[in-house]
Amino acid sequence: LPLCSMILVQTSCHDTFTHISPDSGPCFGMVQRYFYNPTKMSCEIFNYGGCLGNQNNFVTEKECLQRCRPEAVCRLPMDAKPCVGSPPIWTFNSTSGLCVPFKQGYCQANGNKFYTKSECDEYCGVIKAGEANGAIFSHKSQRSQIKKCPNFFVSVKVVLFWSEAESVAQLLK
């Protein structure tokens, strides 16, 4: 009989603060920060005054993306824009079902942007199509579930695989 194996893929938050506009606060500093734009599913720069404001305020783009982007970013197209001084990034190619590196000198303009291959693989739930003890897996065959995000901002994505494997350990060999 097939065995259902659960693998924890990611934790993140998609709470209501991601749907509010950034608030620079009443102070007069000019600190560059990032806010999450749910329409574009990406993080954008704004000038923070240095005090108060709201929760849609992140020190780095990486922190913003890791905290706020929804699972839907895995289906966004690769959107290359020329840029300078950006660290190497990875993006999920929904056609091939794989995480791929961006060419040096280009930036990804939407939330389908990851700072490491493992972060991309974990977030988009990718296991390379191939054989694992007789069971074939691909991105399209996964069954995902997002549990409701509680007030303390944690949501868990669980991916279920049906296989003839006897354990999760066999799936990961």
Backbone as a chain_set.jsonl record, in Angstrom:
{"seq": "LPLCSMILVQTSCHDTFTHISPDSGPCFGMVQRYFYNPTKMSCEIFNYGGCLGNQNNFVTEKECLQRCRPEAVCRLPMDAKPCVGSPPIWTFNSTSGLCVPFKQGYCQANGNKFYTKSECDEYCGVIKAGEANGAIFSHKSQRSQIKKCPNFFVSVKVVLFWSEAESVAQLLK", "coords": {"N": [[0.83, -1.193, 0.0], [0.425, 2.309, -0.654], [2.361, 4.802, 1.026], [1.812, 7.668, 2.941], [3.798, 10.415, 3.251], [4.876, 13.072, 5.273], [6.517, 16.134, 4.835], [8.063, 18.823, 6.286], [8.125, 21.926, 4.848], [8.292, 24.782, 4.888], [8.187, 27.738, 6.943], [6.264, 30.619, 7.426], [4.746, 33.907, 7.213], [1.631, 35.367, 6.513], [0.068, 37.606, 7.332], [-2.346, 40.172, 8.252], [-0.912, 42.612, 8.336], [0.68, 42.756, 6.101], [-0.878, 43.805, 4.172], [-1.138, 46.477, 4.512], [-0.237, 49.859, 3.841], [3.155, 51.133, 3.816], [4.395, 52.92, 6.664], [6.007, 55.802, 7.356], [6.306, 56.988, 9.801], [6.412, 59.494, 12.534], [8.902, 60.686, 12.89], [11.943, 62.315, 11.646], [14.017, 61.046, 10.314], [15.863, 59.533, 7.609], [15.783, 56.678, 6.75], [16.533, 53.926, 4.837], [14.263, 51.419, 4.154], [12.387, 48.323, 3.747], [9.191, 47.405, 2.437], [6.357, 45.208, 2.222], [4.675, 44.645, -0.779], [1.654, 43.602, -1.576], [0.235, 43.499, -3.991], [2.124, 43.384, -6.055], [3.501, 41.255, -5.109], [6.047, 41.499, -3.985], [8.946, 42.988, -2.394], [9.513, 46.363, -1.59], [11.365, 49.46, -1.612], [11.222, 52.023, 0.889], [11.259, 55.23, 2.581], [11.986, 55.386, 5.909], [11.162, 57.083, 8.858], [12.373, 56.557, 11.3], [11.134, 56.119, 13.746], [8.273, 54.709, 15.408], [5.682, 54.073, 13.111], [4.606, 51.17, 11.238], [4.053, 47.539, 11.212], [4.729, 46.661, 8.673], [7.492, 46.871, 7.727], [10.776, 46.472, 7.126], [14.209, 45.684, 7.68], [15.9, 44.531, 5.763], [15.614, 43.446, 2.327], [15.64, 40.707, 2.035], [14.762, 39.766, 4.579], [12.145, 40.798, 4.513], [11.028, 39.42, 2.262], [11.291, 36.744, 3.15], [9.589, 36.735, 5.307], [7.069, 37.543, 4.346], [6.245, 36.838, 1.664], [3.865, 35.077, -0.347], [2.917, 31.626, -1.074], [2.23, 31.671, -3.722], [4.198, 33.025, -5.174], [5.863, 31.192, -6.306], [4.747, 30.574, -8.695], [5.038, 32.812, -10.201], [6.381, 34.52, -13.081], [9.809, 34.4, -14.268], [11.437, 37.41, -13.974], [13.551, 39.232, -15.267], [15.677, 41.973, -14.682], [18.111, 44.364, -15.582], [20.78, 45.03, -13.33], [23.075, 46.326, -10.83], [25.565, 45.262, -8.546], [24.074, 43.431, -7.069], [23.49, 40.592, -4.974], [24.152, 37.104, -5.851], [21.268, 35.391, -7.035], [18.441, 33.113, -6.859], [15.73, 31.664, -8.682], [12.431, 30.284, -9.026], [11.538, 28.14, -11.58], [8.603, 27.567, -12.929], [7.833, 26.08, -15.107], [9.804, 24.111, -15.63], [9.921, 23.122, -13.097], [12.018, 23.497, -11.361], [14.57, 25.086, -9.344], [16.486, 27.783, -10.429], [19.591, 29.492, -11.168], [20.052, 33.069, -11.396], [21.396, 35.041, -14.061], [24.527, 36.702, -13.621], [24.51, 40.167, -12.939], [21.887, 40.647, -13.372], [18.671, 41.211, -11.915], [15.904, 39.923, -10.055], [12.63, 40.959, -10.419], [10.287, 40.463, -9.03], [8.584, 38.682, -6.318], [9.481, 36.074, -6.637], [12.11, 35.186, -5.807], [15.095, 34.176, -4.446], [17.707, 33.74, -2.054], [19.416, 31.628, -1.81], [19.921, 28.372, -3.281], [18.919, 26.26, -1.78], [17.04, 27.569, -0.146], [15.159, 28.333, -2.075], [14.398, 25.78, -3.08], [13.276, 24.672, -0.726], [11.205, 26.507, -0.17], [9.511, 26.524, -2.443], [8.883, 23.913, -2.493], [10.27, 21.915, -3.892], [11.264, 18.864, -5.187], [13.579, 17.339, -7.096], [12.525, 16.05, -10.218], [12.639, 12.626, -10.626], [13.951, 9.354, -9.887], [13.28, 7.765, -6.824], [13.835, 5.213, -4.977], [12.064, 3.763, -6.659], [9.833, 5.401, -6.75], [8.341, 8.137, -8.38], [8.732, 11.617, -8.386], [7.571, 14.926, -8.796], [7.329, 18.518, -9.082], [4.706, 19.161, -9.822], [3.199, 17.011, -8.891], [2.886, 17.186, -6.212], [1.045, 17.544, -3.138], [-0.16, 20.208, -1.455], [-0.582, 22.022, 1.611], [-1.655, 24.833, 3.354], [-1.699, 25.968, 6.553], [-3.885, 27.939, 8.64], [-2.75, 31.182, 9.507], [-1.796, 31.999, 12.712], [-2.178, 34.545, 15.312], [0.437, 35.052, 16.148], [2.037, 35.099, 13.933], [2.903, 32.713, 12.407], [2.921, 30.331, 9.931], [2.481, 27.129, 8.567], [3.686, 25.173, 5.983], [2.936, 22.139, 4.565], [4.019, 19.404, 2.729], [2.728, 16.655, 1.071], [3.63, 13.406, 0.097], [2.858, 10.642, -1.882], [3.897, 7.394, -1.932], [5.693, 4.333, -2.608], [7.648, 4.025, -0.858], [9.059, 3.215, 2.341], [9.58, 4.999, 4.359], [10.152, 8.46, 5.301], [12.862, 8.932, 5.285], [13.77, 7.222, 3.265], [12.742, 8.542, 1.073], [14.332, 10.771, 0.93], [16.87, 9.907, 0.333]], "CA": [[0.0, 0.0, 0.0], [1.199, 3.559, -0.641], [2.58, 5.458, 2.312], [1.788, 9.125, 2.862], [4.881, 10.97, 4.049], [4.818, 14.528, 5.403], [7.804, 16.803, 4.952], [7.907, 20.252, 6.562], [8.838, 22.65, 3.807], [8.593, 26.17, 5.199], [7.33, 28.507, 7.838], [6.224, 32.015, 7.008], [3.549, 34.598, 7.67], [0.897, 36.188, 5.551], [-0.96, 38.209, 8.17], [-2.968, 41.389, 7.728], [-0.015, 43.765, 8.219], [1.27, 42.815, 4.76], [-1.819, 44.482, 3.28], [-1.211, 47.899, 4.837], [0.826, 50.668, 3.238], [4.214, 51.441, 4.77], [4.207, 54.166, 7.417], [7.341, 56.321, 7.682], [6.314, 57.44, 11.195], [6.47, 60.946, 12.731], [10.273, 61.208, 13.007], [12.459, 62.91, 10.417], [15.156, 60.322, 9.752], [15.688, 59.037, 6.236], [16.368, 55.346, 6.783], [15.99, 53.083, 3.771], [13.682, 50.16, 4.628], [11.576, 47.604, 2.767], [7.825, 47.041, 2.806], [5.797, 44.201, 1.333], [3.616, 45.101, -1.672], [0.923, 42.382, -1.926], [-0.204, 43.541, -5.385], [3.247, 42.935, -6.879], [4.109, 40.115, -4.415], [7.472, 41.787, -3.863], [9.309, 43.962, -1.366], [9.962, 47.608, -2.205], [12.045, 50.412, -0.728], [10.576, 53.275, 1.305], [12.046, 55.966, 3.571], [11.438, 55.288, 7.259], [11.596, 58.209, 9.684], [13.203, 56.1, 12.417], [10.355, 55.781, 14.937], [6.874, 54.304, 15.25], [5.38, 53.4, 11.851], [3.819, 49.955, 11.43], [4.798, 46.284, 11.088], [5.159, 46.425, 7.299], [8.731, 47.639, 7.777], [11.834, 45.485, 7.277], [15.562, 46.212, 7.503], [16.447, 44.033, 4.499], [14.677, 42.828, 1.39], [15.614, 39.273, 2.344], [13.874, 39.597, 5.737], [10.792, 41.084, 4.031], [10.583, 38.308, 1.426], [11.163, 35.528, 3.943], [8.469, 36.867, 6.236], [5.775, 37.942, 3.782], [5.804, 36.366, 0.345], [2.968, 33.921, -0.325], [3.307, 30.484, -1.889], [1.944, 31.993, -5.13], [5.383, 33.536, -5.878], [6.473, 30.086, -7.051], [4.128, 30.546, -10.022], [5.345, 34.055, -10.919], [7.406, 34.336, -14.107], [11.113, 34.996, -14.038], [11.309, 38.784, -14.465], [14.918, 39.742, -15.193], [15.95, 43.396, -14.903], [19.536, 44.641, -15.376], [21.105, 45.732, -12.086], [24.48, 46.295, -10.451], [25.845, 45.086, -7.128], [23.124, 42.547, -6.405], [24.062, 39.273, -4.698], [23.585, 36.056, -6.709], [19.945, 34.963, -6.582], [17.801, 31.967, -7.488], [14.304, 31.825, -8.941], [11.775, 29.018, -9.336], [11.001, 28.04, -12.932], [7.436, 26.701, -12.775], [7.728, 25.196, -16.272], [10.676, 22.952, -15.425], [9.762, 22.635, -11.73], [13.329, 23.546, -10.713], [15.158, 26.375, -8.976], [17.587, 28.077, -11.34], [20.287, 30.739, -10.82], [19.946, 34.208, -12.307], [22.676, 35.475, -14.61], [25.157, 37.82, -12.933], [24.176, 41.441, -13.555], [20.43, 40.754, -13.491], [17.908, 41.08, -10.676], [14.528, 39.451, -10.186], [11.803, 42.107, -10.052], [9.121, 40.111, -8.22], [8.879, 37.899, -5.12], [10.055, 34.774, -6.978], [13.513, 35.564, -5.638], [15.641, 33.476, -3.287], [19.13, 34.046, -1.899], [20.169, 30.379, -1.954], [19.17, 27.317, -3.954], [18.174, 25.482, -0.782], [15.878, 28.37, 0.253], [14.205, 28.209, -3.179], [13.889, 24.406, -3.059], [12.423, 24.491, 0.447], [10.015, 27.356, -0.229], [8.61, 26.106, -3.516], [8.573, 22.504, -2.305], [10.79, 21.19, -5.042], [12.152, 17.704, -5.186], [13.842, 17.156, -8.523], [11.876, 14.902, -10.834], [13.588, 11.536, -10.752], [13.541, 8.142, -9.201], [13.698, 7.579, -5.434], [13.331, 3.888, -4.589], [10.94, 3.36, -7.49], [8.747, 6.386, -6.752], [8.655, 9.316, -9.184], [8.19, 12.832, -7.803], [7.826, 16.184, -9.483], [6.644, 19.645, -8.436], [3.281, 19.149, -10.139], [2.485, 15.913, -8.242], [2.81, 17.409, -4.771], [-0.192, 18.039, -2.559], [0.26, 21.174, -0.437], [-1.605, 22.551, 2.509], [-1.224, 25.945, 4.192], [-2.569, 26.113, 7.716], [-4.201, 29.336, 8.949], [-1.714, 31.894, 10.249], [-2.304, 32.541, 13.973], [-1.795, 35.923, 15.616], [1.867, 35.248, 16.373], [2.706, 35.139, 12.64], [3.563, 31.506, 11.923], [2.107, 29.457, 9.099], [3.304, 25.985, 8.211], [3.33, 24.517, 4.729], [3.296, 20.728, 4.612], [3.872, 18.756, 1.437], [2.487, 15.231, 1.226], [4.03, 12.588, -1.036], [2.383, 9.267, -1.851], [4.934, 6.581, -2.553], [5.853, 2.97, -2.125], [8.746, 4.061, 0.104], [8.625, 2.859, 3.688], [9.795, 6.087, 5.309], [10.621, 9.733, 4.76], [14.303, 8.795, 5.064], [13.971, 6.633, 1.944], [12.431, 9.559, 0.071], [15.384, 11.781, 0.888], [18.157, 9.296, -0.022]], "C": [[0.872, 1.252, 0.0], [1.275, 4.153, 0.76], [2.536, 6.962, 2.1], [2.867, 9.655, 3.784], [4.755, 12.478, 4.091], [6.228, 15.069, 5.553], [7.53, 18.278, 5.197], [8.757, 21.015, 5.567], [9.187, 24.065, 4.22], [7.727, 26.677, 6.336], [7.379, 29.944, 7.366], [4.968, 32.66, 7.542], [2.929, 35.41, 6.558], [-0.239, 36.852, 6.31], [-1.397, 39.547, 7.595], [-2.005, 42.564, 7.584], [0.614, 43.858, 6.841], [0.361, 43.537, 3.775], [-1.99, 45.958, 3.626], [-0.03, 48.626, 4.198], [1.914, 50.927, 4.265], [3.954, 52.787, 5.429], [5.584, 54.649, 7.846], [7.44, 56.803, 9.119], [6.506, 58.94, 11.297], [7.88, 61.537, 12.801], [10.823, 61.605, 11.636], [13.707, 62.24, 9.859], [14.851, 59.887, 8.329], [16.395, 57.687, 6.144], [15.715, 54.501, 5.692], [15.527, 51.76, 4.362], [12.882, 49.535, 3.495], [10.186, 47.35, 3.321], [7.322, 46.026, 1.794], [4.636, 44.788, 0.545], [2.851, 43.859, -2.14], [0.439, 42.35, -3.376], [0.877, 42.997, -6.307], [3.908, 41.672, -6.325], [5.627, 40.281, -4.339], [7.693, 42.801, -2.748], [9.916, 45.178, -2.049], [10.56, 48.531, -1.154], [11.121, 51.571, -0.369], [11.481, 53.946, 2.323], [11.32, 55.964, 4.906], [12.015, 56.422, 8.097], [12.434, 57.818, 10.887], [12.432, 55.786, 13.685], [8.903, 55.494, 14.567], [6.648, 53.653, 13.888], [4.485, 52.196, 12.094], [4.672, 48.719, 11.174], [5.257, 45.981, 9.669], [6.419, 47.251, 7.043], [9.866, 46.664, 8.079], [13.186, 46.102, 6.954], [16.142, 45.78, 6.156], [15.342, 43.468, 3.611], [14.534, 41.339, 1.689], [14.662, 38.984, 3.504], [12.413, 39.787, 5.325], [10.246, 39.91, 3.22], [10.35, 37.049, 2.249], [9.948, 35.574, 4.859], [7.113, 36.959, 5.541], [5.344, 37.291, 2.483], [4.913, 35.124, 0.467], [3.5, 32.798, -1.21], [3.137, 30.775, -3.386], [3.163, 32.528, -5.879], [6.05, 32.442, -6.697], [5.902, 29.978, -8.462], [4.384, 31.832, -10.812], [6.422, 33.795, -11.966], [8.744, 34.907, -13.652], [11.082, 36.359, -14.713], [12.656, 39.479, -14.328], [14.997, 41.222, -15.534], [17.455, 43.605, -14.695], [19.753, 45.394, -14.061], [22.585, 45.554, -11.771], [24.578, 46.039, -8.951], [24.868, 44.208, -6.373], [23.788, 41.204, -6.127], [23.469, 38.239, -5.655], [22.232, 35.604, -6.154], [19.456, 33.769, -7.399], [16.333, 32.29, -7.691], [13.718, 30.463, -9.291], [11.168, 29.084, -10.728], [9.836, 27.052, -12.879], [7.234, 25.77, -13.972], [8.554, 23.932, -16.074], [10.501, 22.347, -14.034], [11.061, 22.656, -10.942], [13.707, 24.972, -10.328], [16.383, 26.593, -9.851], [18.264, 29.386, -10.932], [20.02, 31.821, -11.859], [21.331, 34.538, -12.822], [23.2, 36.645, -13.796], [24.829, 39.108, -13.678], [22.687, 41.636, -13.778], [19.78, 40.54, -12.133], [16.514, 40.57, -11.007], [13.625, 40.544, -9.641], [10.556, 41.75, -9.248], [9.538, 39.205, -7.056], [9.402, 36.5, -5.376], [11.574, 34.933, -6.988], [14.025, 34.935, -4.349], [17.149, 33.683, -3.252], [20.021, 32.812, -1.933], [19.295, 29.366, -2.68], [18.342, 26.538, -2.943], [16.943, 26.239, -0.289], [14.782, 28.255, -0.807], [13.566, 26.822, -3.182], [12.909, 24.198, -1.907], [11.124, 25.276, 0.317], [9.019, 26.873, -1.272], [8.332, 24.609, -3.483], [9.092, 21.614, -3.405], [11.595, 19.976, -4.609], [12.349, 17.4, -6.655], [13.113, 15.916, -9.028], [12.936, 13.827, -11.025], [13.128, 10.36, -9.93], [14.108, 8.11, -7.796], [13.058, 6.284, -4.962], [12.076, 3.505, -5.364], [9.797, 4.35, -7.547], [9.195, 7.616, -7.535], [7.978, 10.531, -8.569], [8.468, 13.998, -8.729], [7.028, 17.264, -8.784], [5.134, 19.562, -8.638], [2.511, 18.054, -9.407], [2.339, 16.11, -6.739], [1.43, 17.885, -4.361], [0.205, 18.93, -1.393], [-0.914, 21.603, 0.42], [-0.986, 23.687, 3.308], [-2.209, 26.046, 5.337], [-2.757, 27.589, 8.026], [-3.112, 29.951, 9.824], [-2.292, 32.438, 11.553], [-1.749, 33.936, 14.229], [-0.301, 36.12, 15.819], [2.686, 34.995, 15.107], [3.481, 33.882, 12.253], [2.564, 30.682, 11.132], [3.01, 28.324, 8.656], [2.79, 25.383, 6.913], [3.812, 23.077, 4.832], [3.048, 20.143, 3.232], [3.737, 17.264, 1.677], [2.907, 14.512, -0.048], [3.453, 11.193, -0.844], [3.42, 8.431, -2.578], [4.884, 5.169, -2.011], [6.981, 2.903, -1.099], [8.215, 3.795, 1.503], [8.791, 3.991, 4.683], [10.224, 7.349, 4.587], [12.105, 9.643, 4.444], [14.581, 8.194, 3.688], [13.698, 7.65, 0.84], [13.581, 10.528, -0.125], [16.741, 11.215, 0.515], [18.585, 9.711, -1.405]], "O": [[1.949, 1.252, 0.596], [0.353, 4.012, 1.564], [3.16, 7.475, 1.171], [2.851, 9.371, 4.982], [4.548, 13.109, 3.054], [7.035, 14.526, 6.307], [6.841, 18.92, 4.404], [9.96, 20.782, 5.453], [10.292, 24.52, 3.928], [6.676, 26.115, 6.643], [8.431, 30.43, 6.95], [4.198, 32.017, 8.255], [3.62, 36.055, 5.769], [-1.403, 36.669, 5.954], [-0.877, 39.995, 6.574], [-2.264, 43.449, 6.769], [1.046, 44.94, 6.441], [0.781, 43.849, 2.661], [-2.883, 46.62, 3.097], [1.049, 48.054, 4.04], [1.636, 50.942, 5.464], [3.364, 53.683, 4.824], [6.26, 53.973, 8.621], [8.546, 57.01, 9.618], [6.737, 59.606, 10.288], [8.038, 62.757, 12.775], [10.243, 61.274, 10.602], [14.386, 62.818, 9.011], [13.694, 59.881, 7.909], [17.462, 57.569, 5.542], [14.491, 54.38, 5.637], [16.31, 51.057, 5.001], [12.718, 50.127, 2.428], [10.015, 47.11, 4.516], [7.79, 45.98, 0.657], [3.715, 45.362, 1.127], [3.337, 43.132, -3.007], [0.251, 41.268, -3.932], [0.587, 42.238, -7.232], [4.768, 41.082, -6.979], [6.387, 39.346, -4.591], [6.746, 43.392, -2.23], [10.727, 45.05, -2.966], [10.292, 48.394, 0.04], [10.342, 52.043, -1.197], [12.376, 53.305, 2.873], [10.202, 56.465, 5.028], [13.216, 56.688, 8.05], [13.139, 58.659, 11.444], [13.008, 55.237, 14.624], [8.388, 55.972, 13.556], [7.39, 52.733, 13.543], [3.695, 52.187, 13.038], [5.877, 48.831, 10.946], [6.108, 45.112, 9.482], [6.414, 48.196, 6.255], [9.915, 46.09, 9.167], [13.296, 46.943, 6.062], [16.802, 46.572, 5.483], [14.28, 43.068, 4.088], [13.44, 40.782, 1.607], [13.848, 38.064, 3.424], [11.545, 39.02, 5.742], [9.128, 39.454, 3.463], [9.341, 36.365, 2.077], [9.348, 34.538, 5.146], [6.109, 36.502, 6.088], [4.143, 37.204, 2.228], [5.175, 34.237, 1.279], [4.423, 33.002, -2.0], [3.829, 30.185, -4.216], [3.175, 32.494, -7.109], [6.731, 32.734, -7.68], [6.513, 29.355, -9.33], [3.987, 31.929, -11.973], [7.286, 32.941, -11.765], [8.809, 35.771, -12.778], [10.741, 36.461, -15.891], [12.876, 40.23, -13.378], [14.453, 41.669, -16.544], [18.02, 43.08, -13.736], [18.985, 46.296, -13.727], [23.262, 44.726, -12.38], [23.766, 46.545, -8.177], [24.841, 44.241, -5.143], [24.567, 40.72, -6.948], [22.397, 38.466, -6.215], [22.074, 35.453, -4.943], [19.98, 33.462, -8.47], [15.759, 33.096, -6.958], [14.424, 29.589, -9.793], [10.375, 29.977, -11.024], [10.049, 25.842, -12.795], [6.528, 24.769, -13.855], [8.077, 22.823, -16.314], [10.881, 21.199, -13.804], [11.204, 21.923, -9.965], [13.22, 25.938, -10.916], [17.218, 25.701, -9.998], [17.608, 30.289, -10.414], [19.793, 31.536, -13.035], [22.325, 34.344, -12.122], [22.427, 37.482, -13.331], [24.864, 39.141, -14.908], [22.263, 42.663, -14.309], [20.282, 39.779, -11.306], [16.015, 40.769, -12.115], [13.828, 41.012, -8.521], [9.831, 42.649, -8.82], [10.731, 38.989, -6.841], [9.74, 35.794, -4.425], [12.226, 34.828, -8.027], [13.448, 35.141, -3.282], [17.793, 33.787, -4.297], [21.239, 32.927, -2.068], [18.071, 29.49, -2.692], [17.192, 26.193, -3.215], [15.906, 25.625, -0.037], [13.608, 28.098, -0.472], [12.345, 26.695, -3.274], [11.84, 23.617, -2.092], [10.056, 24.767, 0.656], [7.817, 26.819, -1.01], [7.624, 24.09, -4.346], [8.425, 20.661, -3.806], [12.491, 20.068, -3.77], [11.374, 17.221, -7.385], [13.084, 14.878, -8.367], [14.02, 14.108, -11.536], [12.043, 10.375, -9.348], [15.289, 8.395, -7.594], [11.884, 6.259, -4.592], [11.126, 2.979, -4.784], [8.865, 4.156, -8.328], [10.321, 8.082, -7.36], [6.786, 10.49, -8.261], [9.512, 14.037, -9.38], [6.145, 16.964, -7.981], [4.368, 19.861, -7.722], [1.287, 18.142, -9.3], [1.729, 15.281, -6.064], [0.73, 18.543, -5.131], [0.837, 18.466, -0.444], [-2.072, 21.552, 0.005], [0.092, 23.526, 3.88], [-3.412, 26.193, 5.121], [-1.891, 28.405, 7.713], [-2.619, 29.32, 10.759], [-3.2, 33.268, 11.51], [-0.944, 34.444, 13.449], [0.192, 37.239, 15.68], [3.881, 34.712, 15.185], [4.624, 33.989, 11.808], [1.478, 30.375, 11.624], [4.193, 28.543, 8.394], [1.596, 25.118, 6.77], [4.975, 22.831, 5.153], [1.993, 20.361, 2.637], [4.537, 16.673, 2.403], [2.58, 14.954, -1.149], [3.552, 10.625, 0.244], [3.778, 8.731, -3.717], [4.136, 4.858, -1.084], [7.242, 1.842, -0.533], [7.066, 4.108, 1.813], [8.195, 3.948, 5.759], [10.61, 7.316, 3.418], [12.565, 10.21, 3.453], [15.524, 8.609, 3.013], [14.346, 7.624, -0.206], [13.782, 11.048, -1.223], [17.696, 11.981, 0.39], [19.644, 9.295, -1.874]]}, "num_chains": 1, "name": "protein.A"}
